[in-house]
Structures are given as C-alpha cells and as structure tokens.
Amino acid sequence: MIKADVIIIGGGATGCGIARDLALRGIPHCLIEKGDFAAGTTGACHGLLHSGGRYAVNDPIAARECYDENQILRRIAIKCVEQTGGLFVRLPGDSKRFRELFLRSCGEVGIPTEVISSTKALDLVPNLNPEIEEAIKVPDCSIDPFRLCMLNIRTSQLRNNLIFTRHKVTEIIKSHGRCIGVKATDQSTGEAREIHANIIVNATGAWANMIASLAGCEVPMTLAKGSLVITNHRLTNMVINRLRPPSDGDIIVPNEAVCLAGTTSLAVENPDKIGIEAAEVDTIISEAGRMIPHFNNTRIIRAFSGVRPLLKSQKMDSHEISRGFRIIDHQNGMYSIVGGKLTTFRLMAEKMVDTIMASFNLKRACETAAIPLDGQEELSGYPLSKRLADMKDIVCECELVNRKEVERIINQTGTRNVGDITHRTRLGMGPCQGGFCTFRALGIMNDMSVVSPEQSMAMLRDFLQRRFRGIRYALWGDQLREEQLVEYIYLGILALEKPK
Ligand SMILES: Cc1cc2nc3c(=O)[nH]c(=O)nc-3n(C[C@H](O)[C@H](O)[C@H](O)COP(=O)(O)OP(=O)(O)OC[C@H]3O[C@@H](n4cnc5c(N)ncnc54)[C@H](O)[C@@H]3O)c2cc1C
C-alpha cells in the first residue's frame, strides 16, 4: 500500500496544475491518470490561450480570469505559448450593436483592444476574407496543451512525488464515511494498486461525476461535446475570431505547422461515447471559410472532438453556460474541481491548493504565477523553423522531430507506447498525421529493445485504426490522394490489413 498526503485523480491541465502547486508548497502527493497526460479534454482542445475577449460580453468574471492568466502564462510558460495576437473580424451583415457591446465589455473587464481597418487586418493576415468590414485586435495566443501538462508535472517528478499514468481509478476506499484512498488498475498489466491519502482531489473534468459516484457523491454538470478540424498548414499566423456572440465554427487557431478550426457544442451524456458528425465538419469548414476563404479549398487532415466539463446550468444553449469553475467540498475528504478553461487551469489549481492547505491548517503562499515552469530550457519553443538549425536524422518531417529527440523520450519515460512520444515531441501531429513517421518511431523503439517486432506491429495496427477514425471525415481531394499513398505503404510494404 502506498501513502501520500493528497491523491489527485486526472492528469489533464487541472490535475497537472494542482500537482505542480502542491509540489511547490511541499505537500507530498500522488497523481493518477488513466491514459497519458492530457488524454482527456485538455488534449482535445483548440489550443487557444484566451485573451478573455470571447467571454467579455456574456461572462465577464471568466473573461477577467482568462485575461489575467493569459498574462501570467506568457511569462511562466514561454515555451508553450506562441504570442500570435488575435483578431475579432466583422463580416458584412454581422451586428454593429454587438461590436459596440464587445468593445465596451472588453473595456470594463480590462482587456486591451484596438480597432483596425480591413486593409490593416489584411496586411497582418493576408488570407483573410477581403470583404471584412473591420477587425479588433486582442491579446489572444496559441498554446500547446500537451507540453503545458508535461512541464507542470515535471516539478512534481523532480520532487519525487508519485505519478501513475495509464492507471484507472476504479474504487474510492472509505472508512467511517470518509474517503481514505483509491484503488487503481494498471491499464497495461492489469495490476491493482491501493493508494491512501488524507485528501482526494477529483480533477477528472468530464468524468468528474463518474468518480464522485464511486464515493456516493454527485457533481452536477452539463457535458458539451465540441469538434475541431485541422488543416495541413498554417493559413494564419494570428488567432482569428468572428465578431459575433459565441457560436459554432467561430475561431481559427494557428498551432506550430497546422491550424485548428472550430468548434461546435452539443450536449452529451457520456464522455466515453462521443463521435464526430459529418454535419459538424461541414459547419466548421463553411464558417471558417467565411473568415478565411482558403479554408474551402485547403486540405483538412483530421477532425476530432472533446467534452467540455461545464457547471450545470438551466441555459439551453451550452455556448451561453459560464466558463467559470467551482470547487465542491463533498464533506468526506474528497473535493471535486470542475468547469473553467485550459486558460484558467493555473488559477483553478491555486484555489484548490489554497483549500487543501487550509484543511491541513498549513500556511504557504502559492508561487505558481511567479516561477517559470521547470524543464523549458531543453525545449526549442516556437517557431518551427528554429528547430531546423541543428537537425540530423529527421524522423518526423512535418514537426521536425529527430531521432535523438525520440530516443531521449524513450530513455526518459521508458515508454512502450508511441502515443507518449507524440504527446512529448509533436511527432505525427503535422500534416501527414503520423503516416510517414509512426513506423519510423516504432523502428527506433525496436532498435532500443523497448518493444518486440510483434508488439510494434500490434501498436501500428492500433495507431492506424485510431488515426483513420479522425481522418475519414476529411477524405477528399489532395488529402484523399495522400491517404491512398499512406495506405499503399502500410498495406503494400508493411502488409497490414485495411483499417475498419
Ligand atoms: C472542443 C473543445 C475546445 C476547447 N478549446 C479550448 C481553448 O482553446 N482554450 C481553453 O482555454 N479551453 C478550451 N477548452 C476547454 C478546456 O479544454 C477544458 O476546460 C480543460 O482542458 C479541462 O481540463 P481538465 O484537466 O479539467 O479535464 P481533462 O483534460 O478532461 O482531464 C481529466 C483527466 O481525468 C482522467 N480520468 C478520467 N477518469 C479517470 C479515472 N477513472 N482514473 C484516472 N484518470 C481518469 C482523463 O483521462 C483525463 O485525462 C475546450 C474544450 C473543448 C471540448
């Protein structure tokens, strides 16, 4: 049996942020995640470090939190954030009244804005629709959610706290009505572990009610699925938002080699049972195409979706539900933390750890806003072209990942899962979506004797199935042609069977 002061369930941005904060305040803890870090909503998000502009009109408190955190993350997470800046563009027919309301609301919240002419906007983003009436500049950024989680958890790892990925919590252990620990199953070996602690933090986002129910409690939530599509290159170097009330398909975010456009919002019951509907992809492409017309003839390389863990609300339209967060004290040694945004994860963690410190009767102030994230010095950061300088033995051409980097991750994590390399290096996240680099990475794992040839073939099969589930929504034109080439490589040269 393992013992810590605090158990955190969930390794998304919220859980990893809480772990870092606890580490800096010297509280021994154990984080348990059923997949890899960022395996849930965090890894399925748009990657927008909000300026707060999107929420200024309907949700000023969340907007202010976003703006403050945006300023903090630019400083402490320099290698995760690309300071792109953002534009809210007004298309012909978009309400002028909303424009006034937007500017006034941003002003009240304290978000700096600058109205620029369409000509100036087109100078900044030449691919913009030339018919835009005007644009408003805001301090939006692009952020890498995977890197953000890995760097947050690094502080806990460096201070010898316990981190279990690919371990699913299946039971909350109770004694005299109090939660005193959890049982978790290793997803690779089936081995069960028992971990005890004084406090349990449920940071499982969209799964929070499932975990709470293991302890006989409830977390009232509205689950809203959102889908996104990825283009094969950057169509804009700035974040582009539509100047209208939050709606489907109104944001385009550049991220490294690609662009992400979305999103949608549909109520769902179960976060493990979500799919993408063709109509969502159509809506996103046509709405994005109104802001950047090239969207209509650019290769879409993939679609994916995630589930927003929103606070329960009477509002019918999930676009209108608050992006604020809440800490629920279940009065039995377990806390749940739900709602919020990726942008506000650090603040959520700070408030959660303040609550934990108070319950331990300990005083030590939060330092996460002042201290830069550990481990950034060994990362290249943005932009992508910087990485080309000393590149040898390239494994992934799209994201410029070389053999040395792949070997470093394998040695550092001892992973037997190619997805873990992807989350830590961006291998396979670019235009070919792993088509040309996954088998190379598996070859390296073979050379290093981490996996056997039989295991790597099974992993390759699993990877192709997962990849195809996202790619099949984007199969037309050049993308279809490239996909056929990839298919010939895997079916013809590597003799794998067709994905189902
Ligand atoms: C489509 C979409 C786009 C978005 N875009 C943005 C954006 O651009 N900017 C922004 O600020 N916010 C965005 N958000 C919101 C943001 O992504 C989420 O609010 C945030 O990532 C939630 O993080 P989390 O750590 O609370 O939850 P999650 O990231 O979901 O983490 C919960 C973790 O718990 C784990 N877990 C669940 N059950 C168990 C178990 N039994 N045992 C162990 N582990 C378990 C899961 O595997 C998961 O990794 C977006 C959301 C969606 C859906």
Ligand as a Chemical Component Dictionary entry (heavy atoms), coordinates in Angstrom:
data_LIG
# 
_chem_comp.id                   LIG 
_chem_comp.type                 NON-POLYMER 
_chem_comp.pdbx_formal_charge   0 
_chem_comp.three_letter_code    LIG 
# 
loop_
_chem_comp_atom.comp_id 
_chem_comp_atom.atom_id 
_chem_comp_atom.alt_atom_id 
_chem_comp_atom.type_symbol 
_chem_comp_atom.charge 
_chem_comp_atom.model_Cartn_x 
_chem_comp_atom.model_Cartn_y 
_chem_comp_atom.model_Cartn_z 
_chem_comp_atom.pdbx_ordinal 
LIG C1  C1  C 0 -13.537 21.207 -28.389 1  
LIG C2  C2  C 0 -13.002 21.983 -27.207 2  
LIG C3  C3  C 0 -12.152 23.063 -27.418 3  
LIG C4  C4  C 0 -11.647 23.773 -26.329 4  
LIG N1  N1  N 0 -10.792 24.794 -26.581 5  
LIG C5  C5  C 0 -10.256 25.471 -25.542 6  
LIG C6  C6  C 0 -9.313  26.503 -25.802 7  
LIG O1  O1  O 0 -8.928  26.751 -26.947 8  
LIG N2  N2  N 0 -8.829  27.202 -24.736 9  
LIG C7  C7  C 0 -9.221  26.941 -23.467 10 
LIG O2  O2  O 0 -8.770  27.651 -22.566 11 
LIG N3  N3  N 0 -10.092 25.937 -23.177 12 
LIG C8  C8  C 0 -10.603 25.195 -24.198 13 
LIG N4  N4  N 0 -11.475 24.171 -23.948 14 
LIG C9  C9  C 0 -11.786 23.833 -22.551 15 
LIG C10 C10 C 0 -10.622 23.051 -21.932 16 
LIG O3  O3  O 0 -10.089 22.134 -22.875 17 
LIG C11 C11 C 0 -11.050 22.287 -20.681 18 
LIG O4  O4  O 0 -11.768 23.143 -19.837 19 
LIG C12 C12 C 0 -9.838  21.759 -19.918 20 
LIG O5  O5  O 0 -8.906  21.151 -20.794 21 
LIG C13 C13 C 0 -10.283 20.766 -18.858 22 
LIG O6  O6  O 0 -9.135  20.235 -18.246 23 
LIG P1  P1  P 0 -9.273  19.192 -17.067 24 
LIG O7  O7  O 0 -7.916  18.842 -16.630 25 
LIG O8  O8  O 0 -10.206 19.740 -16.055 26 
LIG O9  O9  O 0 -10.010 17.941 -17.742 27 
LIG P2  P2  P 0 -9.371  16.807 -18.685 28 
LIG O10 O10 O 0 -8.334  17.340 -19.565 29 
LIG O11 O11 O 0 -10.504 16.078 -19.330 30 
LIG O12 O12 O 0 -8.648  15.854 -17.632 31 
LIG C14 C14 C 0 -9.333  14.884 -16.888 32 
LIG C15 C15 C 0 -8.488  13.638 -16.888 33 
LIG O13 O13 O 0 -9.046  12.685 -15.988 34 
LIG C16 C16 C 0 -8.738  11.407 -16.491 35 
LIG N5  N5  N 0 -9.623  10.425 -15.886 36 
LIG C17 C17 C 0 -10.959 10.279 -16.071 37 
LIG N6  N6  N 0 -11.413 9.223  -15.360 38 
LIG C18 C18 C 0 -10.342 8.699  -14.711 39 
LIG C19 C19 C 0 -10.169 7.584  -13.848 40 
LIG N7  N7  N 0 -11.196 6.791  -13.511 41 
LIG N8  N8  N 0 -8.940  7.313  -13.362 42 
LIG C20 C20 C 0 -7.873  8.105  -13.706 43 
LIG N9  N9  N 0 -7.985  9.150  -14.538 44 
LIG C21 C21 C 0 -9.200  9.454  -15.034 45 
LIG C22 C22 C 0 -8.952  11.570 -18.003 46 
LIG O14 O14 O 0 -8.273  10.568 -18.745 47 
LIG C23 C23 C 0 -8.426  12.964 -18.255 48 
LIG O15 O15 O 0 -7.096  12.971 -18.731 49 
LIG C24 C24 C 0 -12.004 23.424 -24.999 50 
LIG C25 C25 C 0 -12.849 22.335 -24.792 51 
LIG C26 C26 C 0 -13.334 21.611 -25.876 52 
LIG C27 C27 C 0 -14.222 20.435 -25.646 53 
# 
loop_
_chem_comp_bond.comp_id 
_chem_comp_bond.atom_id_1 
_chem_comp_bond.atom_id_2 
_chem_comp_bond.value_order 
_chem_comp_bond.pdbx_ordinal 
LIG C1  C2  SING 1  
LIG C2  C3  SING 2  
LIG C2  C26 DOUB 3  
LIG C3  C4  DOUB 4  
LIG C4  N1  SING 5  
LIG C4  C24 SING 6  
LIG N1  C5  DOUB 7  
LIG C5  C6  SING 8  
LIG C5  C8  SING 9  
LIG C6  O1  DOUB 10 
LIG C6  N2  SING 11 
LIG N2  C7  SING 12 
LIG C7  O2  DOUB 13 
LIG C7  N3  SING 14 
LIG N3  C8  DOUB 15 
LIG C8  N4  SING 16 
LIG N4  C9  SING 17 
LIG N4  C24 SING 18 
LIG C9  C10 SING 19 
LIG C10 O3  SING 20 
LIG C10 C11 SING 21 
LIG C11 O4  SING 22 
LIG C11 C12 SING 23 
LIG C12 O5  SING 24 
LIG C12 C13 SING 25 
LIG C13 O6  SING 26 
LIG O6  P1  SING 27 
LIG P1  O7  DOUB 28 
LIG P1  O8  SING 29 
LIG P1  O9  SING 30 
LIG O9  P2  SING 31 
LIG P2  O10 DOUB 32 
LIG P2  O11 SING 33 
LIG P2  O12 SING 34 
LIG O12 C14 SING 35 
LIG C14 C15 SING 36 
LIG C15 O13 SING 37 
LIG C15 C23 SING 38 
LIG O13 C16 SING 39 
LIG C16 N5  SING 40 
LIG C16 C22 SING 41 
LIG N5  C17 SING 42 
LIG N5  C21 SING 43 
LIG C17 N6  DOUB 44 
LIG N6  C18 SING 45 
LIG C18 C19 SING 46 
LIG C18 C21 DOUB 47 
LIG C19 N7  SING 48 
LIG C19 N8  DOUB 49 
LIG N8  C20 SING 50 
LIG C20 N9  DOUB 51 
LIG N9  C21 SING 52 
LIG C22 O14 SING 53 
LIG C22 C23 SING 54 
LIG C23 O15 SING 55 
LIG C24 C25 DOUB 56 
LIG C25 C26 SING 57 
LIG C26 C27 SING 58 
# 
